[in-house]
């Protein structure tokens, strides 16, 4: 078996005549990189000039010496490895990084892409922890956005009648069906919020109204009994208008807690008047008595009584109905806003007598009251004002304030 032939070293350039070598200056070391030699000699003429005849084959001794000195020795050139079918097949399934490691072409001591220069164990741990926290937050946010809205409705209170038996002799808290079904029409869960007391049936209760404000996404103050004149520092002008001081105190606290929690509030009829009182406003105890020139706002027809309202220009309520400036609504109230509370703005008035029909608290995303009962209106009704935009705006704010 014969030994493999080692590559022969490159033969040195042919010696030049003494006369020519003496006439050429000694070559100096060149510090700048030199372009690799090409098969054709580089032209020394400026672009666009023709070369003289016979110059294509002429090569100076200096050029020959420089080319011979710059040519690498065959012993210094690493032979190109022959392709290995086994490595190629394994690299196809292992990926580009593994393929480089198999072929031996991967750059040694290169850190992974997720590591940074001058990284420490604590910084790596911090980034891993932050990534895990972001993933948990994203999953929690998805659960919140997918959760059904939960809207609280304040309770109406039936006080016991002296000497009565059965339910008439008990305190009842109840929810009017129409307002519940109106809110539920948007696939929303509705919860009646009861009054809270320090004494429970079994033991003292620690539940407070602020707990409802934390757990629920919005509040609807439903209609009902008159607001007591005591709640706005006045006295009843008629014995039959004492109002419901107990319910006033309960709903004023409830309203305060929801506003503090940044949750939207919608007041209906009495709820509109309560919002005005909560911010220092006063009420007409009876529109017919206090404003004789006003149109009839309540009678035995109940929700069949109607009148026209006018939207205030640039108001939030007007933005819900951009194609109209007036609307027909029901009227079931004998009290109304007299002196407007602080930080409140008028959203709509009665077109016939100027009685305030809607107000809004300016320092909250959505705290609005309306004197009519939108739950008695039809969705998209051609006659009465459509009840859908008001509900949708309220629920949209409820979704936005869940985070």
C-alpha positions as CSV (number, residue, x, y, z in Angstrom):
1,X,0.0,0.0,0.0
2,X,1.6,3.2,-1.1
3,X,1.9,6.3,1.1
4,X,-0.2,9.3,0.2
5,X,1.6,11.9,-1.8
6,X,2.0,15.2,0.1
7,X,1.3,18.3,-1.9
8,X,4.4,19.8,-3.4
9,X,5.4,23.3,-2.3
10,X,4.9,26.1,-4.8
11,X,7.9,26.7,-6.9
12,X,9.6,30.1,-6.3
13,X,9.4,32.7,-9.0
14,X,12.1,32.5,-11.7
15,X,15.2,34.6,-10.9
16,X,15.4,37.9,-12.8
17,X,18.5,39.1,-14.6
18,X,20.8,41.1,-12.4
19,X,20.6,44.2,-14.6
20,X,16.8,44.3,-14.3
21,X,16.7,43.5,-10.5
22,X,19.2,46.2,-9.9
23,X,17.3,48.7,-11.7
24,X,14.1,48.1,-9.7
25,X,13.7,49.7,-6.3
26,X,13.4,47.4,-3.3
27,X,9.8,46.7,-2.4
28,X,8.5,48.2,0.8
29,X,6.0,46.5,3.1
30,X,2.5,47.5,2.3
31,X,0.3,48.2,5.4
32,X,-3.0,48.5,3.4
33,X,-4.8,45.4,2.1
34,X,-4.0,44.4,-1.4
35,X,-6.6,43.1,-3.8
36,X,-6.2,39.5,-4.7
37,X,-4.4,38.8,-7.9
38,X,-6.6,38.2,-11.0
39,X,-5.9,36.2,-14.0
40,X,-5.6,39.4,-16.1
41,X,-3.2,42.2,-15.2
42,X,-4.7,45.3,-13.8
43,X,-4.8,48.2,-16.3
44,X,-2.9,51.3,-15.2
45,X,-4.8,53.5,-17.6
46,X,-7.6,55.8,-16.7
47,X,-11.1,54.6,-17.6
48,X,-12.1,55.2,-21.2
49,X,-8.5,55.1,-22.6
50,X,-7.4,52.4,-24.9
51,X,-4.4,50.2,-24.0
52,X,-1.4,50.3,-26.3
53,X,-0.8,47.4,-28.6
54,X,0.9,44.4,-26.9
55,X,0.2,45.7,-23.4
56,X,-2.2,42.9,-22.6
57,X,0.7,40.3,-22.5
58,X,3.2,42.6,-20.9
59,X,3.9,42.0,-17.2
60,X,6.5,44.0,-15.2
61,X,9.0,42.2,-12.9
62,X,7.5,44.1,-10.0
63,X,4.0,42.7,-10.7
64,X,5.3,39.2,-11.0
65,X,7.2,39.5,-7.7
66,X,4.2,41.0,-5.9
67,X,1.9,38.3,-7.1
68,X,4.3,35.5,-6.1
69,X,4.7,37.0,-2.6
70,X,0.9,37.4,-2.1
71,X,-0.1,34.0,-3.3
72,X,-0.9,31.8,-0.3
73,X,0.9,28.5,0.1
74,X,-1.2,25.4,-0.6
75,X,-0.2,24.1,2.8
76,X,-2.0,27.0,4.5
77,X,-5.4,26.5,2.8
78,X,-7.7,24.2,4.7
79,X,-9.1,21.5,2.5
80,X,-12.9,21.7,2.0
81,X,-14.5,18.7,3.8
82,X,-16.4,16.3,1.6
83,X,-20.2,16.3,2.2
84,X,-21.3,13.7,4.7
85,X,-24.7,12.3,3.9
86,X,-25.3,11.2,7.5
87,X,-24.6,14.6,8.9
88,X,-26.8,16.3,6.2
89,X,-29.7,14.0,7.0
90,X,-29.4,14.6,10.8
91,X,-29.1,18.4,10.4
92,X,-32.3,18.6,8.4
93,X,-34.3,17.3,11.4
94,X,-32.2,19.0,14.2
95,X,-32.2,22.6,12.9
96,X,-29.6,25.1,11.7
97,X,-27.9,25.5,15.1
98,X,-27.4,21.8,15.5
99,X,-26.3,21.5,11.9
100,X,-23.5,24.0,12.5
101,X,-22.4,22.1,15.6
102,X,-22.3,18.8,13.7
103,X,-20.3,20.2,10.8
104,X,-18.0,22.0,13.2
105,X,-18.8,25.4,11.7
106,X,-20.6,26.9,14.7
107,X,-19.0,29.9,16.3
108,X,-17.6,28.8,19.7
109,X,-18.5,30.6,23.0
110,X,-21.4,32.5,21.5
111,X,-24.2,33.1,24.1
112,X,-27.8,32.4,23.3
113,X,-29.8,35.3,21.8
114,X,-31.8,35.9,25.0
115,X,-28.7,36.6,27.0
116,X,-27.2,40.1,27.0
117,X,-23.7,41.4,27.3
118,X,-22.4,41.4,30.9
119,X,-25.5,39.5,32.0
120,X,-25.8,38.3,35.6
121,X,-27.9,35.5,37.1
122,X,-30.1,38.1,38.8
123,X,-30.9,39.9,35.6
124,X,-31.7,36.7,33.8
125,X,-34.0,35.7,36.7
126,X,-35.6,39.1,36.6
127,X,-36.5,38.8,32.9
128,X,-37.8,35.3,33.4
129,X,-40.0,36.5,36.3
130,X,-41.3,39.5,34.3
131,X,-42.2,37.3,31.4
132,X,-44.1,34.9,33.7
133,X,-45.9,37.8,35.3
134,X,-46.9,39.2,31.9
135,X,-48.3,35.8,30.9
136,X,-50.3,35.6,34.1
137,X,-51.6,39.1,33.7
138,X,-52.6,38.4,30.1
139,X,-54.5,35.3,31.1
140,X,-56.2,37.2,33.9
141,X,-57.1,40.0,31.5
142,X,-58.7,37.5,29.1
143,X,-60.8,36.1,31.9
144,X,-61.9,39.6,33.0
145,X,-62.9,40.6,29.5
146,X,-64.7,37.4,28.9
147,X,-66.6,37.6,32.2
148,X,-70.2,38.7,32.0
149,X,-70.9,42.2,33.3
150,X,-72.4,42.5,36.7
151,X,-74.7,45.5,37.3
152,X,-76.1,46.4,40.7
153,X,-79.5,48.0,41.1
154,X,-80.5,49.9,44.2
155,X,-83.4,48.5,46.1
156,X,-86.9,50.0,46.6
157,X,-88.0,49.9,50.2
158,X,-91.4,49.0,51.5
159,X,-91.7,50.1,55.1
160,X,-94.0,48.2,57.4
161,X,-97.5,49.6,58.1
162,X,-98.3,50.0,61.8
163,X,-100.5,47.2,63.1
164,X,-100.5,45.3,59.8
165,X,-99.9,41.6,59.6
166,X,-98.1,39.4,57.2
167,X,-95.8,41.1,54.6
168,X,-97.4,44.5,55.2
169,X,-96.0,44.4,58.7
170,X,-92.4,43.6,57.4
171,X,-89.8,45.7,55.7
172,X,-89.5,44.7,52.1
173,X,-86.7,45.4,49.6
174,X,-87.6,44.8,46.0
175,X,-86.7,45.3,42.4
176,X,-89.1,46.6,39.7
177,X,-89.2,44.0,36.9
178,X,-88.9,46.3,33.9
179,X,-85.6,47.9,34.9
180,X,-84.1,44.5,35.6
181,X,-85.2,43.1,32.2
182,X,-84.0,46.3,30.4
183,X,-80.5,45.9,31.7
184,X,-80.5,42.1,31.2
185,X,-81.4,42.6,27.6
186,X,-77.7,43.0,26.8
187,X,-76.8,39.7,28.5
188,X,-75.9,41.3,31.7
189,X,-76.2,39.9,35.2
190,X,-78.4,42.1,37.5
191,X,-78.1,42.1,41.3
192,X,-80.3,44.0,43.6
193,X,-78.2,45.6,46.3
194,X,-79.9,45.5,49.7
195,X,-79.4,47.8,52.6
196,X,-76.7,46.7,55.0
197,X,-76.9,46.6,58.8
198,X,-74.5,45.9,61.6
199,X,-76.6,43.2,63.1
200,X,-77.2,40.0,61.1
201,X,-79.5,37.1,61.7
202,X,-76.8,34.9,63.1
203,X,-73.9,37.3,63.9
204,X,-72.8,40.9,63.1
205,X,-72.2,41.4,59.4
206,X,-69.0,42.8,58.1
207,X,-70.4,43.4,54.6
208,X,-70.5,47.1,53.6
209,X,-71.8,48.9,50.5
210,X,-68.3,49.5,49.4
211,X,-67.9,45.7,49.0
212,X,-70.7,45.8,46.4
213,X,-69.0,48.7,44.6
214,X,-65.8,46.6,44.4
215,X,-67.5,43.5,43.1
216,X,-70.0,45.0,40.6
217,X,-69.2,46.8,37.4
218,X,-71.9,49.6,37.5
219,X,-74.9,50.9,39.4
220,X,-78.5,51.8,38.4
221,X,-80.5,53.9,40.8
222,X,-84.1,53.0,40.1
223,X,-87.1,55.1,40.6
224,X,-89.5,55.1,43.5
225,X,-90.4,57.3,46.5
226,X,-89.7,61.0,46.7
227,X,-86.4,62.3,48.0
228,X,-86.8,63.6,51.5
229,X,-86.5,67.4,51.9
230,X,-84.3,66.7,54.8
231,X,-81.6,65.3,52.4
232,X,-81.2,68.8,50.8
233,X,-81.6,70.9,54.0
234,X,-85.3,71.8,53.5
235,X,-88.6,71.0,55.2
236,X,-91.6,69.4,53.7
237,X,-94.2,71.9,52.4
238,X,-97.0,69.3,52.5
239,X,-97.4,66.4,55.0
240,X,-97.9,64.0,52.1
241,X,-94.4,64.8,50.7
242,X,-92.1,63.6,53.5
243,X,-90.0,61.4,51.1
244,X,-88.0,58.4,52.2
245,X,-85.1,59.5,54.4
246,X,-84.0,55.9,55.0
247,X,-83.6,55.1,51.4
248,X,-81.9,58.5,50.8
249,X,-79.2,57.7,53.2
250,X,-78.7,54.2,51.8
251,X,-78.6,55.3,48.2
252,X,-76.4,58.4,48.9
253,X,-73.7,56.1,50.4
254,X,-74.1,53.6,47.6
255,X,-73.7,56.4,45.0
256,X,-70.6,57.7,46.8
257,X,-68.9,54.3,46.9
258,X,-69.5,53.6,43.2
259,X,-68.1,57.0,42.2
260,X,-65.1,56.5,44.5
261,X,-64.5,53.1,42.8
262,X,-64.6,54.7,39.3
263,X,-67.7,52.7,38.3
264,X,-70.5,54.2,36.1
265,X,-73.8,55.2,37.6
266,X,-77.2,55.7,35.8
267,X,-80.0,57.3,37.8
268,X,-83.6,56.9,36.7
269,X,-86.3,59.4,37.7
270,X,-85.7,59.5,41.5
271,X,-82.1,58.4,40.8
272,X,-81.6,61.6,38.7
273,X,-82.9,63.7,41.6
274,X,-80.7,61.9,44.1
275,X,-77.6,62.6,42.0
276,X,-78.4,66.3,42.1
277,X,-78.9,66.2,45.9
278,X,-75.7,64.3,46.4
279,X,-73.7,67.2,45.0
280,X,-75.5,69.9,47.0
281,X,-78.5,70.6,44.7
282,X,-82.1,71.2,45.7
283,X,-85.4,70.0,44.3
284,X,-88.9,71.3,43.5
285,X,-91.0,69.3,46.0
286,X,-94.0,69.5,43.6
287,X,-93.7,70.9,40.1
288,X,-97.4,71.8,39.9
289,X,-97.1,73.8,43.1
290,X,-93.7,75.4,42.7
291,X,-93.8,76.0,39.0
292,X,-97.5,76.8,38.1
293,X,-96.6,77.5,34.4
294,X,-95.1,74.1,33.9
295,X,-96.8,71.4,31.9
296,X,-98.2,68.3,33.6
297,X,-95.4,65.9,34.4
298,X,-97.4,63.2,36.2
299,X,-101.0,62.0,36.2
300,X,-103.1,58.9,36.4
301,X,-102.0,57.8,33.0
302,X,-98.7,56.9,34.5
303,X,-96.2,55.9,31.7
304,X,-98.8,56.9,29.1
305,X,-98.1,60.6,29.8
306,X,-95.5,62.0,27.4
307,X,-93.8,65.2,26.5
308,X,-90.9,66.5,24.4
309,X,-87.4,67.1,25.6
310,X,-84.6,69.1,24.0
311,X,-80.9,67.9,24.1
312,X,-78.4,70.4,25.3
313,X,-75.9,71.3,22.5
314,X,-72.6,69.4,22.8
315,X,-73.9,67.2,25.7
316,X,-73.1,63.5,26.1
317,X,-76.8,62.7,25.7
318,X,-76.9,64.6,22.4
319,X,-73.8,62.6,21.1
320,X,-75.9,59.4,21.6
321,X,-78.5,60.7,19.2
322,X,-76.5,62.8,16.7
323,X,-79.3,62.9,14.1
324,X,-81.9,64.6,16.4
325,X,-82.2,67.5,18.8
326,X,-85.6,66.7,20.3
327,X,-87.2,63.5,21.5
328,X,-90.5,62.2,23.0
329,X,-90.3,60.6,26.4
330,X,-92.6,59.4,29.1
331,X,-93.1,61.5,32.3
332,X,-93.9,60.0,35.7
333,X,-92.4,62.5,38.2
334,X,-93.8,65.4,40.3
335,X,-90.4,66.5,41.6
336,X,-87.5,67.9,39.6
337,X,-84.1,69.6,39.8
338,X,-84.4,73.1,41.2
339,X,-80.9,74.3,42.0
340,X,-78.2,72.4,40.1
341,X,-75.5,70.7,42.2
342,X,-71.8,71.5,41.9
343,X,-69.8,70.0,39.0
344,X,-73.1,69.0,37.3
345,X,-74.2,69.9,33.8
346,X,-77.6,69.9,32.2
347,X,-78.0,67.3,29.4
348,X,-81.7,67.8,28.5
349,X,-84.7,70.0,29.4
350,X,-88.4,69.8,28.8
351,X,-89.1,71.6,25.6
352,X,-92.4,73.2,26.9
353,X,-91.3,74.6,30.3
354,X,-87.6,74.2,30.7
355,X,-87.7,71.7,33.6
356,X,-84.4,69.8,33.8
357,X,-84.8,66.3,32.4
358,X,-81.2,65.0,32.5
359,X,-78.0,65.8,34.3
360,X,-74.4,64.6,34.2
361,X,-71.5,64.7,36.7
362,X,-68.5,66.2,34.9
363,X,-65.7,64.8,37.0
364,X,-66.5,61.1,36.4
365,X,-66.4,59.1,33.1
366,X,-70.2,58.3,33.4
367,X,-72.5,59.5,36.1
368,X,-75.8,60.5,34.5
369,X,-79.4,60.9,35.6
370,X,-82.6,61.0,33.4
371,X,-86.1,62.0,34.6
372,X,-87.9,59.7,32.2
373,X,-88.1,55.9,32.5
374,X,-86.1,54.4,29.6
375,X,-87.0,50.9,30.7
376,X,-90.6,51.6,29.6
377,X,-89.4,52.6,26.1
378,X,-89.0,50.1,23.2
379,X,-85.7,49.4,21.6
380,X,-85.6,51.4,18.4
381,X,-89.2,52.6,19.0
382,X,-90.4,54.9,16.3
383,X,-92.4,57.1,18.7
384,X,-90.6,57.3,22.0
385,X,-86.9,57.9,22.4
386,X,-84.9,54.7,21.7
387,X,-83.7,53.2,25.0
388,X,-80.8,51.3,23.5
389,X,-78.0,54.1,23.1
390,X,-78.3,55.1,26.7
391,X,-78.0,51.6,28.0
392,X,-75.2,50.7,25.6
393,X,-73.2,53.8,26.6
394,X,-73.6,52.9,30.3
395,X,-72.5,49.3,29.7
396,X,-69.5,50.4,27.6
397,X,-68.2,52.5,30.5
398,X,-68.8,49.5,32.8
399,X,-66.6,47.3,30.6
400,X,-63.9,50.0,30.3
401,X,-63.6,50.5,34.1
402,X,-63.1,46.8,35.0
403,X,-59.3,47.1,34.9
